[in-house]
Amino acid sequence: MQLTELYDKPGHLIRRAQQIAVAIFCEECRDLDITPAQYDILLAIRSLPGIDATHLSQLVALDRSSLATALERLERKGLILRHSDKKDRRMKLIYLAPTGNRLLRDAEQAFIAAQKRILAPLTRSEQWQFLRLLEQLVTLNNVHSRVPLKPPDRGTA
């Protein structure tokens, strides 16, 4: 394979799209000191207060090691609180701290702006088509993920 043949392969294009998406998110959120993964984590915790790390990992599709590192950072920043479960002291339940709730609220507009910027080069019709195809590709390949996404039931979060 020649190097130029790499540039139109799905794995390469998806990796590049991820790099671009993260860069745009970080530009939009530059004053907030938050990463896309941290945003996802905070949003999931707000949606399901008292969630444990195992379920959180499944909801945001992060492996346990990456999630543990992210949770440590969020806790150090005072954005989340972890308390032992009354029934199982080994299990930590995770909650948003008031500062985490404020940060998430402040980040929502930046998140929306980032999503719009990512898709801005496409027409509305192309955006819709791209998102449907990407969703289909991700859903059908979910079983191949190191951490398959397990979204909550529709009425849960």
PyRosetta script that sets phi, psi and omega in degrees:
from pyrosetta import init, pose_from_sequence

init()
pose = pose_from_sequence("MQLTELYDKPGHLIRRAQQIAVAIFCEECRDLDITPAQYDILLAIRSLPGIDATHLSQLVALDRSSLATALERLERKGLILRHSDKKDRRMKLIYLAPTGNRLLRDAEQAFIAAQKRILAPLTRSEQWQFLRLLEQLVTLNNVHSRVPLKPPDRGTA")
pose.set_psi(1, 139.2)
pose.set_omega(1, 175.8)
pose.set_phi(2, -90.0)
pose.set_psi(2, 153.3)
pose.set_omega(2, 179.7)
pose.set_phi(3, -55.5)
pose.set_psi(3, -40.5)
pose.set_omega(3, -178.4)
pose.set_phi(4, -64.1)
pose.set_psi(4, -24.8)
pose.set_omega(4, 178.2)
pose.set_phi(5, -71.6)
pose.set_psi(5, -20.7)
pose.set_omega(5, 179.4)
pose.set_phi(6, -65.9)
pose.set_psi(6, -33.8)
pose.set_omega(6, -167.7)
pose.set_phi(7, -68.1)
pose.set_psi(7, -16.0)
pose.set_omega(7, 177.9)
pose.set_phi(8, -112.6)
pose.set_psi(8, 16.5)
pose.set_omega(8, 178.9)
pose.set_phi(9, -87.8)
pose.set_psi(9, 142.7)
pose.set_omega(9, -174.6)
pose.set_phi(10, -58.3)
pose.set_psi(10, -42.6)
pose.set_omega(10, -179.3)
pose.set_phi(11, -60.7)
pose.set_psi(11, -44.0)
pose.set_omega(11, 179.3)
pose.set_phi(12, -65.0)
pose.set_psi(12, -45.9)
pose.set_omega(12, -178.5)
pose.set_phi(13, -64.7)
pose.set_psi(13, -38.7)
pose.set_omega(13, 178.8)
pose.set_phi(14, -67.2)
pose.set_psi(14, -41.1)
pose.set_omega(14, 177.5)
pose.set_phi(15, -62.7)
pose.set_psi(15, -43.2)
pose.set_omega(15, 178.2)
pose.set_phi(16, -64.6)
pose.set_psi(16, -41.8)
pose.set_omega(16, 178.4)
pose.set_phi(17, -61.7)
pose.set_psi(17, -38.9)
pose.set_omega(17, 177.3)
pose.set_phi(18, -63.5)
pose.set_psi(18, -44.0)
pose.set_omega(18, 177.9)
pose.set_phi(19, -59.2)
pose.set_psi(19, -44.3)
pose.set_omega(19, -179.7)
pose.set_phi(20, -65.5)
pose.set_psi(20, -44.5)
pose.set_omega(20, -179.6)
pose.set_phi(21, -61.3)
pose.set_psi(21, -42.9)
pose.set_omega(21, 179.1)
pose.set_phi(22, -65.6)
pose.set_psi(22, -42.6)
pose.set_omega(22, 179.9)
pose.set_phi(23, -61.3)
pose.set_psi(23, -44.0)
pose.set_omega(23, 179.3)
pose.set_phi(24, -65.4)
pose.set_psi(24, -44.0)
pose.set_omega(24, 178.2)
pose.set_phi(25, -58.4)
pose.set_psi(25, -47.0)
pose.set_omega(25, -178.3)
pose.set_phi(26, -64.3)
pose.set_psi(26, -35.3)
pose.set_omega(26, 175.4)
pose.set_phi(27, -64.1)
pose.set_psi(27, -45.4)
pose.set_omega(27, -178.5)
pose.set_phi(28, -67.8)
pose.set_psi(28, -32.0)
pose.set_omega(28, -176.3)
pose.set_phi(29, -105.1)
pose.set_psi(29, 17.8)
pose.set_omega(29, -172.7)
pose.set_phi(30, -55.3)
pose.set_psi(30, -33.3)
pose.set_omega(30, -179.1)
pose.set_phi(31, -83.7)
pose.set_psi(31, -6.3)
pose.set_omega(31, -173.6)
pose.set_phi(32, -103.5)
pose.set_psi(32, -13.1)
pose.set_omega(32, 178.8)
pose.set_phi(33, 54.1)
pose.set_psi(33, 57.4)
pose.set_omega(33, -179.8)
pose.set_phi(34, -140.2)
pose.set_psi(34, 142.5)
pose.set_omega(34, 177.9)
pose.set_phi(35, -98.6)
pose.set_psi(35, 164.4)
pose.set_omega(35, 176.4)
pose.set_phi(36, -57.4)
pose.set_psi(36, -41.8)
pose.set_omega(36, 180.0)
pose.set_phi(37, -64.7)
pose.set_psi(37, -41.1)
pose.set_omega(37, 178.3)
pose.set_phi(38, -63.9)
pose.set_psi(38, -39.1)
pose.set_omega(38, 176.8)
pose.set_phi(39, -59.7)
pose.set_psi(39, -48.8)
pose.set_omega(39, 179.6)
pose.set_phi(40, -57.9)
pose.set_psi(40, -43.8)
pose.set_omega(40, -179.1)
pose.set_phi(41, -63.0)
pose.set_psi(41, -48.4)
pose.set_omega(41, -179.5)
pose.set_phi(42, -62.1)
pose.set_psi(42, -41.0)
pose.set_omega(42, 179.1)
pose.set_phi(43, -62.7)
pose.set_psi(43, -42.9)
pose.set_omega(43, 179.0)
pose.set_phi(44, -64.7)
pose.set_psi(44, -41.0)
pose.set_omega(44, 179.3)
pose.set_phi(45, -65.7)
pose.set_psi(45, -40.4)
pose.set_omega(45, 177.7)
pose.set_phi(46, -63.7)
pose.set_psi(46, -38.5)
pose.set_omega(46, -179.3)
pose.set_phi(47, -70.3)
pose.set_psi(47, -32.7)
pose.set_omega(47, -177.0)
pose.set_phi(48, -133.8)
pose.set_psi(48, 71.2)
pose.set_omega(48, -178.6)
pose.set_phi(49, -59.3)
pose.set_psi(49, 138.9)
pose.set_omega(49, -179.1)
pose.set_phi(50, 86.0)
pose.set_psi(50, 15.7)
pose.set_omega(50, 178.8)
pose.set_phi(51, -72.2)
pose.set_psi(51, 151.3)
pose.set_omega(51, 175.6)
pose.set_phi(52, -96.5)
pose.set_psi(52, 164.3)
pose.set_omega(52, -173.9)
pose.set_phi(53, -62.6)
pose.set_psi(53, -35.3)
pose.set_omega(53, -179.7)
pose.set_phi(54, -62.0)
pose.set_psi(54, -49.1)
pose.set_omega(54, -179.9)
pose.set_phi(55, -69.2)
pose.set_psi(55, -37.2)
pose.set_omega(55, 177.7)
pose.set_phi(56, -61.2)
pose.set_psi(56, -42.8)
pose.set_omega(56, 178.2)
pose.set_phi(57, -56.4)
pose.set_psi(57, -43.2)
pose.set_omega(57, -179.7)
pose.set_phi(58, -69.0)
pose.set_psi(58, -34.0)
pose.set_omega(58, -177.8)
pose.set_phi(59, -73.9)
pose.set_psi(59, -31.7)
pose.set_omega(59, -177.7)
pose.set_phi(60, -109.1)
pose.set_psi(60, 3.1)
pose.set_omega(60, 176.6)
pose.set_phi(61, 55.6)
pose.set_psi(61, 48.2)
pose.set_omega(61, 174.0)
pose.set_phi(62, -117.2)
pose.set_psi(62, 138.0)
pose.set_omega(62, 177.2)
pose.set_phi(63, -66.5)
pose.set_psi(63, 158.7)
pose.set_omega(63, -173.0)
pose.set_phi(64, -60.2)
pose.set_psi(64, -36.5)
pose.set_omega(64, -179.6)
pose.set_phi(65, -66.6)
pose.set_psi(65, -47.5)
pose.set_omega(65, 178.3)
pose.set_phi(66, -63.5)
pose.set_psi(66, -40.6)
pose.set_omega(66, 179.2)
pose.set_phi(67, -64.8)
pose.set_psi(67, -43.3)
pose.set_omega(67, -179.7)
pose.set_phi(68, -59.3)
pose.set_psi(68, -43.3)
pose.set_omega(68, 178.2)
pose.set_phi(69, -62.9)
pose.set_psi(69, -44.8)
pose.set_omega(69, 179.9)
pose.set_phi(70, -63.6)
pose.set_psi(70, -41.9)
pose.set_omega(70, 179.7)
pose.set_phi(71, -64.5)
pose.set_psi(71, -38.7)
pose.set_omega(71, 177.1)
pose.set_phi(72, -60.7)
pose.set_psi(72, -44.1)
pose.set_omega(72, 179.1)
pose.set_phi(73, -63.9)
pose.set_psi(73, -44.7)
pose.set_omega(73, -179.3)
pose.set_phi(74, -64.3)
pose.set_psi(74, -37.0)
pose.set_omega(74, 178.7)
pose.set_phi(75, -69.2)
pose.set_psi(75, -41.8)
pose.set_omega(75, 178.0)
pose.set_phi(76, -61.4)
pose.set_psi(76, -34.6)
pose.set_omega(76, 178.6)
pose.set_phi(77, -78.1)
pose.set_psi(77, -6.3)
pose.set_omega(77, -179.5)
pose.set_phi(78, 77.9)
pose.set_psi(78, 23.1)
pose.set_omega(78, -176.6)
pose.set_phi(79, -93.0)
pose.set_psi(79, -23.2)
pose.set_omega(79, 178.3)
pose.set_phi(80, -131.7)
pose.set_psi(80, 162.5)
pose.set_omega(80, 175.5)
pose.set_phi(81, -126.4)
pose.set_psi(81, 140.5)
pose.set_omega(81, 176.3)
pose.set_phi(82, -123.3)
pose.set_psi(82, 128.4)
pose.set_omega(82, 179.9)
pose.set_phi(83, -127.0)
pose.set_psi(83, 145.5)
pose.set_omega(83, 175.9)
pose.set_phi(84, -66.7)
pose.set_psi(84, 140.6)
pose.set_omega(84, 176.1)
pose.set_phi(85, -69.1)
pose.set_psi(85, 137.0)
pose.set_omega(85, -179.6)
pose.set_phi(86, -65.1)
pose.set_psi(86, -31.1)
pose.set_omega(86, -178.4)
pose.set_phi(87, -83.6)
pose.set_psi(87, -33.1)
pose.set_omega(87, -178.1)
pose.set_phi(88, -137.1)
pose.set_psi(88, 96.7)
pose.set_omega(88, -173.7)
pose.set_phi(89, -60.9)
pose.set_psi(89, -20.2)
pose.set_omega(89, 179.2)
pose.set_phi(90, -73.4)
pose.set_psi(90, -25.5)
pose.set_omega(90, -176.6)
pose.set_phi(91, -88.5)
pose.set_psi(91, 132.9)
pose.set_omega(91, 176.5)
pose.set_phi(92, -100.8)
pose.set_psi(92, 130.9)
pose.set_omega(92, 175.7)
pose.set_phi(93, -99.3)
pose.set_psi(93, 140.2)
pose.set_omega(93, -170.7)
pose.set_phi(94, -112.9)
pose.set_psi(94, 134.6)
pose.set_omega(94, -179.3)
pose.set_phi(95, -132.3)
pose.set_psi(95, 155.4)
pose.set_omega(95, 171.9)
pose.set_phi(96, -78.4)
pose.set_psi(96, 134.4)
pose.set_omega(96, 170.5)
pose.set_phi(97, -79.4)
pose.set_psi(97, 159.6)
pose.set_omega(97, 178.0)
pose.set_phi(98, -53.0)
pose.set_psi(98, -38.3)
pose.set_omega(98, 178.7)
pose.set_phi(99, -67.1)
pose.set_psi(99, -34.0)
pose.set_omega(99, 176.6)
pose.set_phi(100, -67.3)
pose.set_psi(100, -39.5)
pose.set_omega(100, 177.8)
pose.set_phi(101, -63.8)
pose.set_psi(101, -42.9)
pose.set_omega(101, 178.6)
pose.set_phi(102, -64.5)
pose.set_psi(102, -44.8)
pose.set_omega(102, 179.6)
pose.set_phi(103, -60.7)
pose.set_psi(103, -44.5)
pose.set_omega(103, -180.0)
pose.set_phi(104, -61.8)
pose.set_psi(104, -43.2)
pose.set_omega(104, 178.0)
pose.set_phi(105, -61.0)
pose.set_psi(105, -44.2)
pose.set_omega(105, 179.2)
pose.set_phi(106, -65.9)
pose.set_psi(106, -33.4)
pose.set_omega(106, -176.1)
pose.set_phi(107, -79.6)
pose.set_psi(107, -18.3)
pose.set_omega(107, -174.4)
pose.set_phi(108, -59.8)
pose.set_psi(108, -44.0)
pose.set_omega(108, 179.7)
pose.set_phi(109, -66.5)
pose.set_psi(109, -38.4)
pose.set_omega(109, 177.4)
pose.set_phi(110, -65.1)
pose.set_psi(110, -39.0)
pose.set_omega(110, 177.5)
pose.set_phi(111, -61.0)
pose.set_psi(111, -47.6)
pose.set_omega(111, 179.7)
pose.set_phi(112, -62.0)
pose.set_psi(112, -43.7)
pose.set_omega(112, 178.6)
pose.set_phi(113, -60.9)
pose.set_psi(113, -40.9)
pose.set_omega(113, 179.0)
pose.set_phi(114, -62.8)
pose.set_psi(114, -44.1)
pose.set_omega(114, -179.6)
pose.set_phi(115, -61.8)
pose.set_psi(115, -40.3)
pose.set_omega(115, 178.5)
pose.set_phi(116, -65.5)
pose.set_psi(116, -42.0)
pose.set_omega(116, 179.5)
pose.set_phi(117, -64.2)
pose.set_psi(117, -38.7)
pose.set_omega(117, -179.8)
pose.set_phi(118, -59.5)
pose.set_psi(118, -41.2)
pose.set_omega(118, -176.2)
pose.set_phi(119, -92.2)
pose.set_psi(119, -7.4)
pose.set_omega(119, -173.2)
pose.set_phi(120, -53.4)
pose.set_psi(120, -35.6)
pose.set_omega(120, -179.7)
pose.set_phi(121, -66.3)
pose.set_psi(121, -14.6)
pose.set_omega(121, -177.8)
pose.set_phi(122, -98.1)
pose.set_psi(122, 152.9)
pose.set_omega(122, 172.9)
pose.set_phi(123, -70.7)
pose.set_psi(123, 166.4)
pose.set_omega(123, 178.4)
pose.set_phi(124, -56.2)
pose.set_psi(124, -44.5)
pose.set_omega(124, 179.9)
pose.set_phi(125, -63.5)
pose.set_psi(125, -42.5)
pose.set_omega(125, 178.4)
pose.set_phi(126, -65.9)
pose.set_psi(126, -38.7)
pose.set_omega(126, 177.6)
pose.set_phi(127, -59.6)
pose.set_psi(127, -48.4)
pose.set_omega(127, -179.3)
pose.set_phi(128, -60.3)
pose.set_psi(128, -48.9)
pose.set_omega(128, -178.9)
pose.set_phi(129, -62.5)
pose.set_psi(129, -45.3)
pose.set_omega(129, 179.6)
pose.set_phi(130, -58.7)
pose.set_psi(130, -47.6)
pose.set_omega(130, -178.6)
pose.set_phi(131, -64.6)
pose.set_psi(131, -39.9)
pose.set_omega(131, 178.3)
pose.set_phi(132, -63.9)
pose.set_psi(132, -44.9)
pose.set_omega(132, -179.6)
pose.set_phi(133, -67.4)
pose.set_psi(133, -41.6)
pose.set_omega(133, 178.5)
pose.set_phi(134, -64.0)
pose.set_psi(134, -42.9)
pose.set_omega(134, 177.6)
pose.set_phi(135, -61.1)
pose.set_psi(135, -43.2)
pose.set_omega(135, 178.8)
pose.set_phi(136, -63.2)
pose.set_psi(136, -45.2)
pose.set_omega(136, 179.7)
pose.set_phi(137, -60.8)
pose.set_psi(137, -45.6)
pose.set_omega(137, -179.2)
pose.set_phi(138, -67.1)
pose.set_psi(138, -43.5)
pose.set_omega(138, -179.1)
pose.set_phi(139, -63.3)
pose.set_psi(139, -46.0)
pose.set_omega(139, -177.4)
pose.set_phi(140, -71.4)
pose.set_psi(140, -21.9)
pose.set_omega(140, 178.0)
pose.set_phi(141, -103.1)
pose.set_psi(141, 6.1)
pose.set_omega(141, -176.8)
pose.set_phi(142, -54.7)
pose.set_psi(142, -36.3)
pose.set_omega(142, -178.2)
pose.set_phi(143, -64.0)
pose.set_psi(143, -19.9)
pose.set_omega(143, -178.7)
pose.set_phi(144, -89.1)
pose.set_psi(144, -5.0)
pose.set_omega(144, -178.9)
pose.set_phi(145, -72.1)
pose.set_psi(145, 148.5)
pose.set_omega(145, 173.8)
pose.set_phi(146, -63.0)
pose.set_psi(146, -30.9)
pose.set_omega(146, 177.7)
pose.set_phi(147, -134.1)
pose.set_psi(147, 88.5)
pose.set_omega(147, -179.9)
pose.set_phi(148, -58.3)
pose.set_psi(148, 135.5)
pose.set_omega(148, 177.9)
pose.set_phi(149, -67.7)
pose.set_psi(149, 133.3)
pose.set_omega(149, 175.3)
pose.set_phi(150, -126.3)
pose.set_psi(150, 84.6)
pose.set_omega(150, -176.5)
pose.set_phi(151, -65.4)
pose.set_psi(151, 154.5)
pose.set_omega(151, 178.8)
pose.set_phi(152, -69.4)
pose.set_psi(152, 161.8)
pose.set_omega(152, 173.6)
pose.set_phi(153, -60.3)
pose.set_psi(153, 151.6)
pose.set_omega(153, -174.1)
pose.set_phi(154, -50.1)
pose.set_psi(154, -43.3)
pose.set_omega(154, -176.3)
pose.set_phi(155, -85.2)
pose.set_psi(155, -3.7)
pose.set_omega(155, -172.7)
pose.set_phi(156, -81.3)
pose.set_psi(156, -47.5)
pose.set_omega(156, -175.0)
pose.set_phi(157, -121.2)
pose.dump_pdb("model.pdb")
